[in-house]
Amino acid sequence: FTPAWSPDGQRLAVILGPAAETTWGGPFSIGILPDATEPGFAREIWSPKVVGRETAAQTGVGSIAWEPTGDRVAAVIGLAGASGEPLEFSGWIFNVTGLQGTEKHRVALDFPDQVDAVTELGYSGDGLYLSATFRWMGTPEVRWYDASSGALLNQRTGVTQVVWAPAGHRAILLASSGAALVAAPDAVPEPL
């Protein structure tokens, strides 16, 4: 899994693979390394137990994104109990500032039941919004969430990629039908 650096370059968010052996988490756990030079001292922020799984036989592609301030991390991971079972994807937002080890630091995202694959996860430049692009029943879709509460704000089918502006919350939506600019997740796309 591709790790993600915090915006200040001091911390690293990781999803452990199936053969991971660490002192802080098991297979498919998500953790924050407070100092990237000391990976043995990571802080687990999620494991399959959160969704009622003691273990998972396989996983789908995971994705991690940092909020621009470095206070929150969003992550998506797909788990299956046995080989051949369909993956069940779940998305989360974690408050990683002053982790308490309680459930209060995580919020579940509203994901559809049959996600085929998550292709992208990203924050707006101002950190107010989170976007998740995925394939749902073979069709590309983007969902926008409030970055602090995880509330679903909007969704649009046909979008394959969201390119956030580095500041504010404007974005370019890419789709097979072309590109469009949106001023905010609830704005009407303007074709480019």
C-alpha positions as CSV (number, residue, x, y, z in Angstrom):
1,F,0.0,0.0,0.0
2,T,1.2,3.5,-0.8
3,P,1.9,5.4,2.4
4,A,1.1,9.1,2.7
5,W,3.3,11.8,4.2
6,S,1.7,14.5,6.4
7,P,1.7,18.0,4.9
8,D,4.7,19.0,7.2
9,G,6.7,15.9,6.2
10,Q,7.0,14.7,9.8
11,R,4.5,11.9,10.0
12,L,3.6,9.0,7.8
13,A,0.2,7.3,7.5
14,V,0.3,3.6,6.4
15,I,-2.0,0.6,5.7
16,L,-0.3,-2.6,6.8
17,G,-0.2,-5.5,4.3
18,P,-1.3,-9.1,5.0
19,A,2.2,-10.2,6.1
20,A,2.9,-7.2,8.3
21,E,4.6,-7.9,11.6
22,T,4.8,-4.9,13.9
23,T,4.4,-4.2,17.6
24,W,1.5,-1.9,17.0
25,G,-1.0,-3.4,14.6
26,G,-2.0,-6.5,12.6
27,P,-2.7,-7.1,8.9
28,F,-4.8,-4.3,7.3
29,S,-4.4,-2.0,10.2
30,I,-4.0,1.7,9.6
31,G,-1.4,3.6,11.6
32,I,0.4,6.9,12.0
33,L,4.1,6.9,12.4
34,P,4.8,10.0,14.5
35,D,8.4,10.0,13.3
36,A,9.0,8.3,9.9
37,T,12.5,7.3,11.0
38,E,11.1,5.1,13.8
39,P,8.5,2.8,12.2
40,G,8.2,0.5,15.2
41,F,6.5,3.3,17.2
42,A,3.4,3.8,15.1
43,R,0.0,4.5,16.6
44,E,-2.8,2.3,15.3
45,I,-5.9,4.3,14.4
46,W,-8.0,1.6,12.7
47,S,-8.1,-2.2,12.4
48,P,-10.6,-4.7,10.9
49,K,-12.1,-5.1,14.4
50,V,-13.7,-1.7,14.0
51,V,-16.0,-3.3,11.4
52,G,-16.5,-6.5,13.3
53,R,-13.7,-8.5,11.8
54,E,-11.1,-10.2,13.9
55,T,-9.1,-11.0,10.8
56,A,-9.4,-10.5,7.0
57,A,-8.3,-12.9,4.4
58,Q,-7.7,-10.4,1.7
59,T,-8.0,-6.7,1.0
60,G,-8.7,-4.3,-1.9
61,V,-6.8,-1.2,-2.7
62,G,-6.4,1.1,0.2
63,S,-6.2,4.8,0.0
64,I,-5.0,7.4,2.5
65,A,-5.1,11.2,2.3
66,W,-4.1,13.9,4.8
67,E,-6.1,17.0,5.4
68,P,-3.9,20.1,4.5
69,T,-3.4,21.1,8.2
70,G,-2.3,17.6,9.2
71,D,-5.0,17.3,11.8
72,R,-7.0,14.6,10.1
73,V,-6.4,11.6,7.9
74,A,-9.0,10.0,5.6
75,A,-8.6,6.4,4.6
76,V,-10.5,3.7,2.6
77,I,-9.9,0.0,2.7
78,G,-11.7,-3.0,1.3
79,L,-11.8,-6.3,3.3
80,A,-13.0,-9.8,2.6
81,G,-13.3,-12.6,5.1
82,A,-12.2,-15.3,2.7
83,S,-10.7,-15.6,-0.8
84,G,-13.4,-15.2,-3.4
85,E,-15.8,-13.2,-1.2
86,P,-16.6,-9.7,-2.4
87,L,-14.7,-6.8,-0.8
88,E,-16.6,-4.6,1.6
89,F,-15.2,-1.1,1.4
90,S,-15.4,1.4,4.3
91,G,-14.2,4.9,4.5
92,W,-13.1,6.8,7.6
93,I,-12.0,10.2,8.8
94,F,-9.6,10.2,11.7
95,N,-8.6,13.1,14.0
96,V,-4.9,12.4,14.5
97,T,-4.1,15.4,16.7
98,G,-3.9,14.3,20.3
99,L,-5.0,10.7,19.7
100,Q,-6.9,9.4,22.7
101,G,-7.3,5.8,21.6
102,T,-11.1,6.2,21.7
103,E,-13.8,5.9,19.0
104,K,-14.3,9.7,19.3
105,H,-11.4,10.3,16.9
106,R,-13.0,8.5,13.9
107,V,-16.0,9.1,11.7
108,A,-17.4,6.6,9.2
109,L,-18.2,7.8,5.7
110,D,-21.4,6.9,3.8
111,F,-20.3,4.5,1.1
112,P,-22.5,2.5,-1.3
113,D,-22.8,-1.3,-0.7
114,Q,-21.3,-2.5,-3.9
115,V,-18.1,-0.4,-4.5
116,D,-15.9,-2.2,-7.0
117,A,-12.8,-0.1,-6.3
118,V,-11.8,3.1,-4.8
119,T,-9.7,5.1,-7.2
120,E,-9.0,8.3,-5.4
121,L,-9.4,10.1,-2.1
122,G,-8.5,13.8,-1.6
123,Y,-9.1,16.9,0.5
124,S,-9.9,20.4,-0.8
125,G,-7.1,22.9,-0.5
126,D,-8.8,24.5,2.4
127,G,-9.6,21.2,4.1
128,L,-13.3,21.8,4.3
129,Y,-14.3,18.9,1.9
130,L,-13.2,15.4,1.1
131,S,-13.8,13.6,-2.2
132,A,-13.9,9.9,-2.8
133,T,-13.9,8.6,-6.4
134,F,-14.8,5.0,-7.0
135,R,-16.4,2.6,-9.4
136,W,-19.9,1.5,-8.2
137,M,-21.5,-1.3,-10.1
138,G,-19.2,-0.6,-13.0
139,T,-19.9,3.2,-13.1
140,P,-17.5,5.9,-11.9
141,E,-18.8,8.2,-9.2
142,V,-17.6,10.9,-6.9
143,R,-18.9,11.6,-3.4
144,W,-18.2,14.7,-1.5
145,Y,-18.1,14.8,2.3
146,D,-17.9,17.4,5.0
147,A,-14.3,16.9,6.2
148,S,-15.1,17.4,9.8
149,S,-18.3,15.5,10.3
150,G,-18.1,13.0,7.4
151,A,-21.6,14.0,6.3
152,L,-22.4,13.2,2.6
153,L,-22.9,16.5,0.8
154,N,-23.2,15.5,-2.9
155,Q,-22.5,12.8,-5.4
156,R,-22.1,12.8,-9.2
157,T,-21.9,9.8,-11.5
158,G,-19.5,9.6,-14.5
159,V,-16.7,11.4,-12.7
160,T,-13.4,9.5,-12.8
161,Q,-11.1,12.1,-11.1
162,V,-11.3,15.2,-8.9
163,V,-8.4,17.6,-9.1
164,W,-8.6,20.0,-6.2
165,A,-7.2,23.6,-6.4
166,P,-4.2,24.0,-3.9
167,A,-6.2,26.7,-2.1
168,G,-9.9,27.1,-1.4
169,H,-12.3,24.4,-2.6
170,R,-12.6,24.7,-6.4
171,A,-12.0,21.5,-8.3
172,I,-11.8,20.2,-11.8
173,L,-13.9,17.1,-12.5
174,L,-12.7,14.7,-15.1
175,A,-15.1,12.4,-16.9
176,S,-15.4,10.6,-20.2
177,S,-17.7,13.4,-21.3
178,G,-15.0,16.0,-20.7
179,A,-13.7,18.3,-17.9
180,A,-15.7,20.7,-15.8
181,L,-15.0,23.3,-13.1
182,V,-16.9,23.3,-9.8
183,A,-16.7,26.2,-7.3
184,A,-17.8,23.8,-4.4
185,P,-19.2,20.3,-4.1
186,D,-22.8,21.6,-4.4
187,A,-22.1,23.9,-7.3
188,V,-23.3,23.2,-10.9
189,P,-20.3,22.1,-13.0
190,E,-19.2,24.5,-15.7
191,P,-17.8,22.7,-18.8
192,L,-14.2,23.6,-19.7
